[in-house]
Amino acid sequence: AATSSRPKMPPAPMLLVLAQPSRETDDLLAPLVKRVDLCLLRVTSLNAAEIALRDVAVSLVLVCPETETAIVTAILDKTDDLRRGTPLLVLRPRGGEQPSAWKGRTVGILHCPILSDVLSRTVDVVLGLGAQRSALSKLRQLRR
């Protein structure tokens, strides 16, 4: 079989999103959904998130603001058990509860309201994609 001389594109990072269906959440996630440099898997329950963490190479877990504190703590525990070291971004209402069980864990807390573009850039920072995205863009331009 012939091999291609083109550099192989790295796989897109998998973003696991725990979010309930709502127009506000859809608007918040819109820039992330449109990105071709990310794979986005959206789930609505802790059980579905656990299956994804077990079966998919998740790079980042994003928890939307409507998620109850106990569920956030549970997803932190599941992530530690199944994908230790995987970062979590937790969106919380301003002044929302941040239990001591979250301290010292691989979790970033963003207070809402937050602009959707700010969330997208924050995902880049957490995944270290800023430089990688510009390198991929240059690589794509060279291929043309």
N, CA, C and O atoms as CSV, one atom per row, in Angstrom:
chain,resi,resn,atom,element,x,y,z
A,1,ALA,N,N,0.838,-1.181,0.000
A,1,ALA,CA,C,0.000,0.000,0.000
A,1,ALA,C,C,0.876,1.234,0.000
A,1,ALA,O,O,1.888,1.289,0.699
A,2,ALA,N,N,0.488,2.218,-0.780
A,2,ALA,CA,C,1.243,3.470,-0.865
A,2,ALA,C,C,0.981,4.309,0.375
A,2,ALA,O,O,-0.128,4.341,0.909
A,3,THR,N,N,2.021,4.979,0.810
A,3,THR,CA,C,1.859,5.858,1.965
A,3,THR,C,C,1.861,7.300,1.487
A,3,THR,O,O,2.537,7.648,0.519
A,4,SER,N,N,1.122,8.101,2.155
A,4,SER,CA,C,1.019,9.517,1.810
A,4,SER,C,C,2.173,10.274,2.440
A,4,SER,O,O,2.592,9.962,3.554
A,5,SER,N,N,2.684,11.261,1.734
A,5,SER,CA,C,3.756,12.073,2.290
A,5,SER,C,C,3.209,13.231,3.120
A,5,SER,O,O,3.967,13.984,3.731
A,6,ARG,N,N,1.898,13.363,3.132
A,6,ARG,CA,C,1.279,14.433,3.928
A,6,ARG,C,C,1.429,14.141,5.412
A,6,ARG,O,O,1.301,12.997,5.846
A,7,PRO,N,N,1.706,15.203,6.199
A,7,PRO,CA,C,1.751,14.986,7.648
A,7,PRO,C,C,0.365,14.570,8.145
A,7,PRO,O,O,-0.656,15.078,7.681
A,8,LYS,N,N,0.355,13.657,9.076
A,8,LYS,CA,C,-0.905,13.180,9.638
A,8,LYS,C,C,-1.429,14.209,10.636
A,8,LYS,O,O,-0.693,14.684,11.502
A,9,MET,N,N,-2.705,14.544,10.502
A,9,MET,CA,C,-3.332,15.490,11.419
A,9,MET,C,C,-3.562,14.790,12.765
A,9,MET,O,O,-4.028,13.650,12.800
A,10,PRO,N,N,-3.238,15.468,13.867
A,10,PRO,CA,C,-3.506,14.865,15.161
A,10,PRO,C,C,-5.020,14.752,15.371
A,10,PRO,O,O,-5.783,15.565,14.850
A,11,PRO,N,N,-5.452,13.741,16.137
A,11,PRO,CA,C,-6.891,13.628,16.385
A,11,PRO,C,C,-7.395,14.843,17.165
A,11,PRO,O,O,-6.688,15.399,18.005
A,12,ALA,N,N,-8.608,15.230,16.875
A,12,ALA,CA,C,-9.210,16.366,17.576
A,12,ALA,C,C,-9.491,15.978,19.021
A,12,ALA,O,O,-9.943,14.864,19.284
A,13,PRO,N,N,-9.230,16.880,19.956
A,13,PRO,CA,C,-9.540,16.591,21.358
A,13,PRO,C,C,-11.050,16.391,21.552
A,13,PRO,O,O,-11.867,17.036,20.895
A,14,MET,N,N,-11.389,15.500,22.452
A,14,MET,CA,C,-12.788,15.209,22.774
A,14,MET,C,C,-13.209,16.045,23.974
A,14,MET,O,O,-12.611,15.966,25.048
A,15,LEU,N,N,-14.242,16.840,23.772
A,15,LEU,CA,C,-14.813,17.676,24.823
A,15,LEU,C,C,-16.133,17.043,25.252
A,15,LEU,O,O,-17.076,16.971,24.464
A,16,LEU,N,N,-16.199,16.592,26.480
A,16,LEU,CA,C,-17.426,16.019,27.045
A,16,LEU,C,C,-18.170,17.144,27.752
A,16,LEU,O,O,-17.634,17.776,28.663
A,17,VAL,N,N,-19.408,17.391,27.328
A,17,VAL,CA,C,-20.218,18.472,27.888
A,17,VAL,C,C,-21.410,17.867,28.621
A,17,VAL,O,O,-22.207,17.141,28.028
A,18,LEU,N,N,-21.527,18.165,29.894
A,18,LEU,CA,C,-22.689,17.763,30.687
A,18,LEU,C,C,-23.609,18.970,30.762
A,18,LEU,O,O,-23.321,19.943,31.459
A,19,ALA,N,N,-24.727,18.898,30.032
A,19,ALA,CA,C,-25.624,20.051,29.941
A,19,ALA,C,C,-27.043,19.595,29.656
A,19,ALA,O,O,-27.268,18.656,28.892
A,20,GLN,N,N,-27.986,20.264,30.273
A,20,GLN,CA,C,-29.394,20.026,29.990
A,20,GLN,C,C,-29.795,20.832,28.759
A,20,GLN,O,O,-29.223,21.889,28.493
A,21,PRO,N,N,-30.771,20.339,28.013
A,21,PRO,CA,C,-31.206,21.096,26.839
A,21,PRO,C,C,-31.868,22.419,27.254
A,21,PRO,O,O,-32.785,22.447,28.075
A,22,SER,N,N,-31.381,23.493,26.669
A,22,SER,CA,C,-31.998,24.803,26.873
A,22,SER,C,C,-31.455,25.747,25.814
A,22,SER,O,O,-30.363,25.542,25.284
A,23,ARG,N,N,-32.212,26.763,25.518
A,23,ARG,CA,C,-31.776,27.731,24.516
A,23,ARG,C,C,-30.509,28.456,24.972
A,23,ARG,O,O,-29.611,28.706,24.168
A,24,GLU,N,N,-30.439,28.793,26.268
A,24,GLU,CA,C,-29.271,29.487,26.793
A,24,GLU,C,C,-28.016,28.639,26.641
A,24,GLU,O,O,-26.965,29.140,26.240
A,25,THR,N,N,-28.127,27.365,26.958
A,25,THR,CA,C,-26.975,26.471,26.834
A,25,THR,C,C,-26.605,26.275,25.372
A,25,THR,O,O,-25.423,26.268,25.027
A,26,ASP,N,N,-27.607,26.117,24.508
A,26,ASP,CA,C,-27.322,25.986,23.073
A,26,ASP,C,C,-26.576,27.213,22.555
A,26,ASP,O,O,-25.624,27.079,21.786
A,27,ASP,N,N,-26.998,28.403,22.968
A,27,ASP,CA,C,-26.327,29.631,22.548
A,27,ASP,C,C,-24.893,29.684,23.082
A,27,ASP,O,O,-23.973,30.095,22.375
A,28,LEU,N,N,-24.719,29.266,24.329
A,28,LEU,CA,C,-23.399,29.279,24.947
A,28,LEU,C,C,-22.442,28.319,24.239
A,28,LEU,O,O,-21.263,28.625,24.061
A,29,LEU,N,N,-22.958,27.162,23.841
A,29,LEU,CA,C,-22.117,26.130,23.230
A,29,LEU,C,C,-21.945,26.292,21.721
A,29,LEU,O,O,-21.121,25.600,21.123
A,30,ALA,N,N,-22.700,27.187,21.097
A,30,ALA,CA,C,-22.705,27.316,19.633
A,30,ALA,C,C,-21.305,27.441,19.015
A,30,ALA,O,O,-21.017,26.734,18.049
A,31,PRO,N,N,-20.429,28.305,19.527
A,31,PRO,CA,C,-19.095,28.386,18.919
A,31,PRO,C,C,-18.297,27.083,19.044
A,31,PRO,O,O,-17.526,26.737,18.149
A,32,LEU,N,N,-18.482,26.371,20.143
A,32,LEU,CA,C,-17.782,25.098,20.322
A,32,LEU,C,C,-18.312,24.036,19.364
A,32,LEU,O,O,-17.542,23.248,18.816
A,33,VAL,N,N,-19.628,24.017,19.163
A,33,VAL,CA,C,-20.249,23.035,18.266
A,33,VAL,C,C,-19.752,23.229,16.839
A,33,VAL,O,O,-19.586,22.256,16.103
A,34,LYS,N,N,-19.515,24.463,16.449
A,34,LYS,CA,C,-19.102,24.776,15.070
A,34,LYS,C,C,-17.629,24.505,14.805
A,34,LYS,O,O,-17.203,24.508,13.650
A,35,ARG,N,N,-16.859,24.276,15.828
A,35,ARG,CA,C,-15.415,24.106,15.643
A,35,ARG,C,C,-15.081,22.741,15.064
A,35,ARG,O,O,-15.597,21.718,15.515
A,36,VAL,N,N,-14.215,22.737,14.062
A,36,VAL,CA,C,-13.803,21.482,13.430
A,36,VAL,C,C,-12.569,20.889,14.110
A,36,VAL,O,O,-12.187,19.754,13.826
A,37,ASP,N,N,-11.947,21.656,15.007
A,37,ASP,CA,C,-10.760,21.162,15.692
A,37,ASP,C,C,-11.094,20.509,17.032
A,37,ASP,O,O,-10.194,20.165,17.798
A,38,LEU,N,N,-12.377,20.339,17.315
A,38,LEU,CA,C,-12.835,19.665,18.537
A,38,LEU,C,C,-13.908,18.641,18.190
A,38,LEU,O,O,-14.684,18.827,17.253
A,39,CYS,N,N,-13.938,17.570,18.950
A,39,CYS,CA,C,-15.079,16.654,18.913
A,39,CYS,C,C,-15.868,16.937,20.180
A,39,CYS,O,O,-15.315,16.917,21.279
A,40,LEU,N,N,-17.141,17.196,20.032
A,40,LEU,CA,C,-17.968,17.554,21.173
A,40,LEU,C,C,-19.008,16.465,21.396
A,40,LEU,O,O,-19.766,16.116,20.491
A,41,LEU,N,N,-19.033,15.942,22.595
A,41,LEU,CA,C,-20.011,14.931,22.984
A,41,LEU,C,C,-20.828,15.516,24.127
A,41,LEU,O,O,-20.304,15.765,25.213
A,42,ARG,N,N,-22.121,15.735,23.873
A,42,ARG,CA,C,-22.996,16.359,24.873
A,42,ARG,C,C,-23.880,15.292,25.498
A,42,ARG,O,O,-24.551,14.532,24.799
A,43,VAL,N,N,-23.870,15.249,26.817
A,43,VAL,CA,C,-24.702,14.304,27.566
A,43,VAL,C,C,-25.540,15.077,28.573
A,43,VAL,O,O,-25.211,16.205,28.937
A,44,THR,N,N,-26.627,14.456,29.018
A,44,THR,CA,C,-27.523,15.139,29.947
A,44,THR,C,C,-27.585,14.491,31.330
A,44,THR,O,O,-28.300,14.976,32.207
A,45,SER,N,N,-26.851,13.410,31.530
A,45,SER,CA,C,-26.932,12.731,32.827
A,45,SER,C,C,-25.556,12.262,33.287
A,45,SER,O,O,-24.630,12.112,32.489
A,46,LEU,N,N,-25.449,12.040,34.571
A,46,LEU,CA,C,-24.220,11.522,35.148
A,46,LEU,C,C,-23.912,10.134,34.590
A,46,LEU,O,O,-22.752,9.819,34.323
A,47,ASN,N,N,-24.941,9.302,34.411
A,47,ASN,CA,C,-24.715,7.954,33.872
A,47,ASN,C,C,-24.118,8.012,32.471
A,47,ASN,O,O,-23.185,7.270,32.163
A,48,ALA,N,N,-24.646,8.885,31.624
A,48,ALA,CA,C,-24.116,9.030,30.267
A,48,ALA,C,C,-22.688,9.575,30.303
A,48,ALA,O,O,-21.841,9.147,29.519
A,49,ALA,N,N,-22.420,10.511,31.205
A,49,ALA,CA,C,-21.067,11.053,31.341
A,49,ALA,C,C,-20.091,9.957,31.771
A,49,ALA,O,O,-18.965,9.896,31.279
A,50,GLU,N,N,-20.522,9.099,32.683
A,50,GLU,CA,C,-19.670,8.002,33.144
A,50,GLU,C,C,-19.332,7.048,31.994
A,50,GLU,O,O,-18.187,6.614,31.865
A,51,ILE,N,N,-20.317,6.725,31.164
A,51,ILE,CA,C,-20.075,5.857,30.012
A,51,ILE,C,C,-19.061,6.510,29.069
A,51,ILE,O,O,-18.134,5.853,28.593
A,52,ALA,N,N,-19.243,7.800,28.806
A,52,ALA,CA,C,-18.310,8.507,27.927
A,52,ALA,C,C,-16.903,8.524,28.513
A,52,ALA,O,O,-15.931,8.288,27.795
A,53,LEU,N,N,-16.787,8.798,29.789
A,53,LEU,CA,C,-15.467,8.815,30.426
A,53,LEU,C,C,-14.799,7.444,30.365
A,53,LEU,O,O,-13.581,7.347,30.211
A,54,ARG,N,N,-15.582,6.409,30.482
A,54,ARG,CA,C,-15.039,5.049,30.448
A,54,ARG,C,C,-14.638,4.640,29.029
A,54,ARG,O,O,-13.615,3.981,28.840
A,55,ASP,N,N,-15.444,5.030,28.028
A,55,ASP,CA,C,-15.289,4.479,26.684
A,55,ASP,C,C,-14.644,5.410,25.659
A,55,ASP,O,O,-14.287,4.961,24.570
A,56,VAL,N,N,-14.489,6.677,25.975
A,56,VAL,CA,C,-13.990,7.657,25.003
A,56,VAL,C,C,-12.788,8.381,25.602
A,56,VAL,O,O,-12.756,8.645,26.804
A,57,ALA,N,N,-11.813,8.699,24.778
A,57,ALA,CA,C,-10.616,9.420,25.229
A,57,ALA,C,C,-10.957,10.901,25.422
A,57,ALA,O,O,-10.653,11.733,24.567
A,58,VAL,N,N,-11.577,11.210,26.532
A,58,VAL,CA,C,-12.015,12.568,26.842
A,58,VAL,C,C,-10.809,13.421,27.232
A,58,VAL,O,O,-9.998,13.017,28.066
A,59,SER,N,N,-10.697,14.612,26.618
A,59,SER,CA,C,-9.604,15.537,26.921
A,59,SER,C,C,-10.006,16.608,27.924
A,59,SER,O,O,-9.159,17.148,28.636
A,60,LEU,N,N,-11.300,16.916,27.978
A,60,LEU,CA,C,-11.811,17.973,28.854
A,60,LEU,C,C,-13.283,17.712,29.120
A,60,LEU,O,O,-14.031,17.317,28.226
A,61,VAL,N,N,-13.687,17.940,30.365
A,61,VAL,CA,C,-15.098,17.851,30.738
A,61,VAL,C,C,-15.580,19.267,31.045
A,61,VAL,O,O,-14.966,19.992,31.828
A,62,LEU,N,N,-16.687,19.644,30.414
A,62,LEU,CA,C,-17.314,20.941,30.641
A,62,LEU,C,C,-18.668,20.699,31.284
A,62,LEU,O,O,-19.493,19.960,30.746
A,63,VAL,N,N,-18.897,21.317,32.431
A,63,VAL,CA,C,-20.155,21.148,33.155
A,63,VAL,C,C,-20.891,22.482,33.142
A,63,VAL,O,O,-20.387,23.490,33.637
A,64,CYS,N,N,-22.092,22.473,32.569
A,64,CYS,CA,C,-22.865,23.708,32.413
A,64,CYS,C,C,-23.504,24.148,33.724
A,64,CYS,O,O,-23.654,23.341,34.642
A,65,PRO,N,N,-23.885,25.433,33.821
A,65,PRO,CA,C,-24.251,26.035,35.106
A,65,PRO,C,C,-25.505,25.487,35.769
A,65,PRO,O,O,-25.657,25.615,36.984
A,66,GLU,N,N,-26.396,24.888,35.015
A,66,GLU,CA,C,-27.630,24.382,35.627
A,66,GLU,C,C,-27.416,23.076,36.399
A,66,GLU,O,O,-28.333,22.587,37.059
A,67,THR,N,N,-26.223,22.521,36.319
A,67,THR,CA,C,-25.924,21.237,36.967
A,67,THR,C,C,-25.831,21.417,38.476
A,67,THR,O,O,-25.132,22.302,38.970
A,68,GLU,N,N,-26.546,20.565,39.195
A,68,GLU,CA,C,-26.556,20.635,40.658
A,68,GLU,C,C,-25.168,20.364,41.220
A,68,GLU,O,O,-24.386,19.616,40.633
A,69,THR,N,N,-24.871,20.970,42.346
A,69,THR,CA,C,-23.567,20.837,42.994
A,69,THR,C,C,-23.209,19.375,43.255
A,69,THR,O,O,-22.067,18.974,43.031
A,70,ALA,N,N,-24.156,18.581,43.718
A,70,ALA,CA,C,-23.880,17.168,44.001
A,70,ALA,C,C,-23.487,16.416,42.731
A,70,ALA,O,O,-22.637,15.528,42.781
A,71,ILE,N,N,-24.092,16.758,41.598
A,71,ILE,CA,C,-23.755,16.115,40.323
A,71,ILE,C,C,-22.354,16.543,39.882
A,71,ILE,O,O,-21.595,15.731,39.352
A,72,VAL,N,N,-22.009,17.818,40.099
A,72,VAL,CA,C,-20.657,18.286,39.764
A,72,VAL,C,C,-19.625,17.506,40.576
A,72,VAL,O,O,-18.619,17.052,40.033
A,73,THR,N,N,-19.873,17.353,41.864
A,73,THR,CA,C,-18.955,16.591,42.718
A,73,THR,C,C,-18.857,15.148,42.233
A,73,THR,O,O,-17.768,14.574,42.208
A,74,ALA,N,N,-19.989,14.560,41.847
A,74,ALA,CA,C,-19.987,13.180,41.360
A,74,ALA,C,C,-19.199,13.051,40.055
A,74,ALA,O,O,-18.473,12.074,39.873
A,75,ILE,N,N,-19.330,14.013,39.152
A,75,ILE,CA,C,-18.584,13.940,37.888
A,75,ILE,C,C,-17.090,14.150,38.149
A,75,ILE,O,O,-16.257,13.560,37.461
A,76,LEU,N,N,-16.747,14.974,39.125
A,76,LEU,CA,C,-15.343,15.094,39.534
A,76,LEU,C,C,-14.802,13.745,40.012
A,76,LEU,O,O,-13.705,13.334,39.632
A,77,ASP,N,N,-15.585,13.068,40.847
A,77,ASP,CA,C,-15.171,11.754,41.354
A,77,ASP,C,C,-15.033,10.737,40.221
A,77,ASP,O,O,-14.054,9.993,40.168
A,78,LYS,N,N,-16.015,10.705,39.314
A,78,LYS,CA,C,-15.971,9.768,38.185
A,78,LYS,C,C,-14.769,10.048,37.292
A,78,LYS,O,O,-14.105,9.125,36.822
A,79,THR,N,N,-14.496,11.333,37.063
A,79,THR,CA,C,-13.351,11.695,36.226
A,79,THR,C,C,-12.054,11.262,36.892
A,79,THR,O,O,-11.161,10.738,36.226
A,80,ASP,N,N,-11.941,11.475,38.202
A,80,ASP,CA,C,-10.745,11.020,38.925
A,80,ASP,C,C,-10.581,9.511,38.829
A,80,ASP,O,O,-9.467,9.015,38.661
A,81,ASP,N,N,-11.690,8.775,38.936
A,81,ASP,CA,C,-11.640,7.310,38.871
A,81,ASP,C,C,-11.293,6.799,37.477
A,81,ASP,O,O,-10.487,5.880,37.331
A,82,LEU,N,N,-11.907,7.399,36.446
A,82,LEU,CA,C,-11.812,6.841,35.095
A,82,LEU,C,C,-10.813,7.548,34.191
A,82,LEU,O,O,-10.256,6.914,33.294
A,83,ARG,N,N,-10.569,8.827,34.395
A,83,ARG,CA,C,-9.674,9.621,33.529
A,83,ARG,C,C,-8.863,10.584,34.383
A,83,ARG,O,O,-8.883,11.795,34.160
A,84,ARG,N,N,-8.149,10.036,35.361
A,84,ARG,CA,C,-7.376,10.881,36.287
A,84,ARG,C,C,-6.535,11.883,35.507
A,84,ARG,O,O,-5.881,11.541,34.522
A,85,GLY,N,N,-6.569,13.131,35.974
A,85,GLY,CA,C,-5.792,14.187,35.339
A,85,GLY,C,C,-6.543,14.942,34.253
A,85,GLY,O,O,-6.067,15.971,33.774
A,86,THR,N,N,-7.708,14.445,33.861
A,86,THR,CA,C,-8.505,15.148,32.854
A,86,THR,C,C,-9.095,16.396,33.501
A,86,THR,O,O,-9.749,16.303,34.540
A,87,PRO,N,N,-8.872,17.562,32.899
A,87,PRO,CA,C,-9.395,18.789,33.506
A,87,PRO,C,C,-10.903,18.929,33.344
A,87,PRO,O,O,-11.498,18.418,32.395
A,88,LEU,N,N,-11.496,19.631,34.288
A,88,LEU,CA,C,-12.917,19.982,34.232
A,88,LEU,C,C,-13.045,21.494,34.261
A,88,LEU,O,O,-12.349,22.177,35.013
A,89,LEU,N,N,-13.937,22.004,33.439
A,89,LEU,CA,C,-14.367,23.397,33.518
A,89,LEU,C,C,-15.799,23.364,34.011
A,89,LEU,O,O,-16.666,22.748,33.391
A,90,VAL,N,N,-16.041,24.021,35.114
A,90,VAL,CA,C,-17.369,24.032,35.709
A,90,VAL,C,C,-17.905,25.453,35.644
A,90,VAL,O,O,-17.311,26.381,36.194
A,91,LEU,N,N,-19.023,25.610,34.972
A,91,LEU,CA,C,-19.690,26.913,34.896
A,91,LEU,C,C,-20.659,27.005,36.063
A,91,LEU,O,O,-21.501,26.127,36.254
A,92,ARG,N,N,-20.536,28.057,36.828
A,92,ARG,CA,C,-21.388,28.230,38.007
A,92,ARG,C,C,-22.022,29.607,37.978
A,92,ARG,O,O,-21.426,30.568,37.490
A,93,PRO,N,N,-23.238,29.697,38.505
A,93,PRO,CA,C,-23.835,31.027,38.662
A,93,PRO,C,C,-22.970,31.849,39.615
A,93,PRO,O,O,-22.393,31.320,40.566
A,94,ARG,N,N,-22.892,33.143,39.344
A,94,ARG,CA,C,-22.119,34.019,40.230
A,94,ARG,C,C,-22.639,33.851,41.656
A,94,ARG,O,O,-23.843,33.918,41.904
A,95,GLY,N,N,-21.720,33.636,42.576
A,95,GLY,CA,C,-22.102,33.423,43.971
A,95,GLY,C,C,-22.545,31.998,44.261
A,95,GLY,O,O,-22.961,31.693,45.379
A,96,GLY,N,N,-22.461,31.113,43.255
A,96,GLY,CA,C,-22.868,29.719,43.443
A,96,GLY,C,C,-21.914,28.977,44.368
A,96,GLY,O,O,-20.766,29.376,44.568
A,97,GLU,N,N,-22.420,27.897,44.918
A,97,GLU,CA,C,-21.673,27.083,45.870
A,97,GLU,C,C,-20.454,26.425,45.216
A,97,GLU,O,O,-20.524,25.932,44.090
A,98,GLN,N,N,-19.335,26.430,45.953
A,98,GLN,CA,C,-18.114,25.741,45.547
A,98,GLN,C,C,-17.615,24.941,46.743
A,98,GLN,O,O,-16.835,25.446,47.550
A,99,PRO,N,N,-18.064,23.698,46.856
A,99,PRO,CA,C,-17.747,22.887,48.041
A,99,PRO,C,C,-16.250,22.645,48.208
A,99,PRO,O,O,-15.480,22.693,47.249
A,100,SER,N,N,-15.867,22.387,49.443
A,100,SER,CA,C,-14.461,22.110,49.743
A,100,SER,C,C,-13.982,20.845,49.023
A,100,SER,O,O,-12.783,20.696,48.788
A,101,ALA,N,N,-14.892,19.934,48.667
A,101,ALA,CA,C,-14.525,18.710,47.945
A,101,ALA,C,C,-13.931,19.015,46.569
A,101,ALA,O,O,-13.298,18.146,45.969
A,102,TRP,N,N,-14.123,20.227,46.062
A,102,TRP,CA,C,-13.594,20.602,44.747
A,102,TRP,C,C,-12.176,21.142,44.838
A,102,TRP,O,O,-11.469,21.191,43.832
A,103,LYS,N,N,-11.749,21.550,46.032
A,103,LYS,CA,C,-10.418,22.152,46.195
A,103,LYS,C,C,-9.329,21.106,45.951
A,103,LYS,O,O,-9.463,19.941,46.326
A,104,GLY,N,N,-8.241,21.562,45.307
A,104,GLY,CA,C,-7.115,20.674,45.066
A,104,GLY,C,C,-7.338,19.689,43.935
A,104,GLY,O,O,-6.531,18.779,43.746
A,105,ARG,N,N,-8.410,19.848,43.183
A,105,ARG,CA,C,-8.720,18.956,42.071
A,105,ARG,C,C,-8.427,19.679,40.763
A,105,ARG,O,O,-8.211,20.891,40.743
A,106,THR,N,N,-8.423,18.929,39.684
A,106,THR,CA,C,-8.163,19.502,38.362
A,106,THR,C,C,-9.448,20.107,37.829
A,106,THR,O,O,-10.064,19.584,36.901
A,107,VAL,N,N,-9.844,21.234,38.440
A,107,VAL,CA,C,-11.103,21.875,38.079
A,107,VAL,C,C,-10.915,23.386,37.995
A,107,VAL,O,O,-10.298,24.001,38.864
A,108,GLY,N,N,-11.456,23.964,36.936
A,108,GLY,CA,C,-11.510,25.401,36.801
A,108,GLY,C,C,-12.954,25.832,36.911
A,108,GLY,O,O,-13.844,25.183,36.361
A,109,ILE,N,N,-13.191,26.911,37.609
A,109,ILE,CA,C,-14.557,27.390,37.804
A,109,ILE,C,C,-14.707,28.727,37.083
A,109,ILE,O,O,-13.962,29.674,37.338
A,110,LEU,N,N,-15.677,28.784,36.185
A,110,LEU,CA,C,-16.001,30.012,35.473
A,110,LEU,C,C,-17.359,30.486,35.953
A,110,LEU,O,O,-18.311,29.708,36.014
A,111,HIS,N,N,-17.444,31.754,36.290
A,111,HIS,CA,C,-18.704,32.301,36.785
A,111,HIS,C,C,-19.527,32.868,35.639
A,111,HIS,O,O,-19.009,33.551,34.756
A,112,CYS,N,N,-20.800,32.575,35.674
A,112,CYS,CA,C,-21.744,33.045,34.655
A,112,CYS,C,C,-22.380,34.337,35.131
A,112,CYS,O,O,-22.481,34.571,36.335
A,113,PRO,N,N,-22.800,35.159,34.223
A,113,PRO,CA,C,-22.851,34.914,32.780
A,113,PRO,C,C,-21.455,34.998,32.155
A,113,PRO,O,O,-20.587,35.735,32.622
A,114,ILE,N,N,-21.271,34.225,31.094
A,114,ILE,CA,C,-20.016,34.218,30.353
A,114,ILE,C,C,-20.353,34.260,28.864
A,114,ILE,O,O,-21.313,33.624,28.427
A,115,LEU,N,N,-19.589,34.988,28.103
A,115,LEU,CA,C,-19.805,35.057,26.660
A,115,LEU,C,C,-19.348,33.754,26.008
A,115,LEU,O,O,-18.362,33.151,26.429
A,116,SER,N,N,-20.070,33.333,24.986
A,116,SER,CA,C,-19.755,32.064,24.327
A,116,SER,C,C,-18.350,32.067,23.721
A,116,SER,O,O,-17.671,31.041,23.747
A,117,ASP,N,N,-17.904,33.201,23.177
A,117,ASP,CA,C,-16.549,33.264,22.616
A,117,ASP,C,C,-15.485,33.168,23.703
A,117,ASP,O,O,-14.413,32.607,23.478
A,118,VAL,N,N,-15.777,33.711,24.873
A,118,VAL,CA,C,-14.851,33.603,26.001
A,118,VAL,C,C,-14.749,32.140,26.431
A,118,VAL,O,O,-13.658,31.659,26.737
A,119,LEU,N,N,-15.863,31.441,26.454
A,119,LEU,CA,C,-15.839,30.025,26.793
A,119,LEU,C,C,-14.997,29.248,25.782
A,119,LEU,O,O,-14.192,28.402,26.171
A,120,SER,N,N,-15.172,29.524,24.502
A,120,SER,CA,C,-14.404,28.840,23.463
A,120,SER,C,C,-12.908,29.086,23.630
A,120,SER,O,O,-12.109,28.159,23.498
A,121,ARG,N,N,-12.526,30.323,23.917
A,121,ARG,CA,C,-11.102,30.635,24.131
A,121,ARG,C,C,-10.581,29.978,25.400
A,121,ARG,O,O,-9.427,29.553,25.447
A,122,THR,N,N,-11.416,29.889,26.426
A,122,THR,CA,C,-11.006,29.231,27.666
A,122,THR,C,C,-10.744,27.749,27.418
A,122,THR,O,O,-9.788,27.186,27.951
A,123,VAL,N,N,-11.594,27.119,26.608
A,123,VAL,CA,C,-11.369,25.719,26.232
A,123,VAL,C,C,-10.012,25.590,25.540
A,123,VAL,O,O,-9.264,24.652,25.816
A,124,ASP,N,N,-9.689,26.529,24.641
A,124,ASP,CA,C,-8.377,26.524,23.977
A,124,ASP,C,C,-7.239,26.561,24.990
A,124,ASP,O,O,-6.270,25.808,24.883
A,125,VAL,N,N,-7.371,27.444,25.970
A,125,VAL,CA,C,-6.317,27.593,26.970
A,125,VAL,C,C,-6.156,26.295,27.763
A,125,VAL,O,O,-5.037,25.821,27.958
A,126,VAL,N,N,-7.258,25.728,28.214
A,126,VAL,CA,C,-7.196,24.503,29.009
A,126,VAL,C,C,-6.567,23.363,28.207
A,126,VAL,O,O,-5.770,22.588,28.736
A,127,LEU,N,N,-6.926,23.269,26.945
A,127,LEU,CA,C,-6.400,22.191,26.103
A,127,LEU,C,C,-5.055,22.530,25.464
A,127,LEU,O,O,-4.445,21.680,24.815
A,128,GLY,N,N,-4.591,23.766,25.644
A,128,GLY,CA,C,-3.340,24.173,25.023
A,128,GLY,C,C,-3.444,24.256,23.517
A,128,GLY,O,O,-2.484,23.968,22.802
A,129,LEU,N,N,-4.625,24.655,23.029
A,129,LEU,CA,C,-4.875,24.635,21.596
A,129,LEU,C,C,-4.547,25.933,20.887
A,129,LEU,O,O,-4.535,25.953,19.656
A,130,GLY,N,N,-4.284,27.001,21.588
A,130,GLY,CA,C,-4.040,28.271,20.922
A,130,GLY,C,C,-2.944,28.154,19.878
A,130,GLY,O,O,-3.166,28.477,18.711
A,131,ALA,N,N,-1.763,27.695,20.279
A,131,ALA,CA,C,-0.643,27.545,19.350
A,131,ALA,C,C,-0.913,26.419,18.356
A,131,ALA,O,O,-0.564,26.520,17.180
A,132,GLN,N,N,-1.535,25.352,18.838
A,132,GLN,CA,C,-1.824,24.209,17.966
A,132,GLN,C,C,-2.804,24.609,16.865
A,132,GLN,O,O,-2.648,24.181,15.722
A,133,ARG,N,N,-3.810,25.422,17.187
A,133,ARG,CA,C,-4.782,25.851,16.173
A,133,ARG,C,C,-4.106,26.670,15.084
A,133,ARG,O,O,-4.411,26.498,13.904
A,134,SER,N,N,-3.184,27.565,15.464
A,134,SER,CA,C,-2.530,28.362,14.427
A,134,SER,C,C,-1.594,27.488,13.600
A,134,SER,O,O,-1.451,27.719,12.399
A,135,ALA,N,N,-0.956,26.498,14.202
A,135,ALA,CA,C,-0.098,25.579,13.443
A,135,ALA,C,C,-0.933,24.754,12.473
A,135,ALA,O,O,-0.520,24.535,11.335
A,136,LEU,N,N,-2.107,24.293,12.912
A,136,LEU,CA,C,-2.985,23.532,12.021
A,136,LEU,C,C,-3.473,24.393,10.871
A,136,LEU,O,O,-3.587,23.918,9.741
A,137,SER,N,N,-3.759,25.651,11.151
A,137,SER,CA,C,-4.200,26.561,10.101
A,137,SER,C,C,-3.103,26.736,9.054
A,137,SER,O,O,-3.375,26.714,7.854
A,138,LYS,N,N,-1.865,26.908,9.511
A,138,LYS,CA,C,-0.743,27.041,8.578
A,138,LYS,C,C,-0.553,25.760,7.772
A,138,LYS,O,O,-0.281,25.821,6.573
A,139,LEU,N,N,-0.691,24.614,8.409
A,139,LEU,CA,C,-0.552,23.334,7.731
A,139,LEU,C,C,-1.618,23.183,6.644
A,139,LEU,O,O,-1.336,22.713,5.543
A,140,ARG,N,N,-2.835,23.587,6.969
A,140,ARG,CA,C,-3.911,23.508,5.980
A,140,ARG,C,C,-3.640,24.441,4.796
A,140,ARG,O,O,-3.936,24.094,3.652
A,141,GLN,N,N,-3.079,25.620,5.069
A,141,GLN,CA,C,-2.759,26.551,3.982
A,141,GLN,C,C,-1.674,25.986,3.088
A,141,GLN,O,O,-1.709,26.182,1.873
A,142,LEU,N,N,-0.709,25.287,3.672
A,142,LEU,CA,C,0.354,24.681,2.870
A,142,LEU,C,C,-0.175,23.571,1.955
A,142,LEU,O,O,0.369,23.332,0.877
A,143,ARG,N,N,-1.226,22.906,2.391
A,143,ARG,CA,C,-1.796,21.803,1.608
A,143,ARG,C,C,-2.551,22.287,0.389
A,143,ARG,O,O,-2.750,21.534,-0.564
A,144,ARG,N,N,-2.972,23.543,0.417
A,144,ARG,CA,C,-3.788,24.077,-0.703
A,144,ARG,C,C,-2.958,24.351,-1.919
A,144,ARG,O,O,-3.484,24.798,-2.938
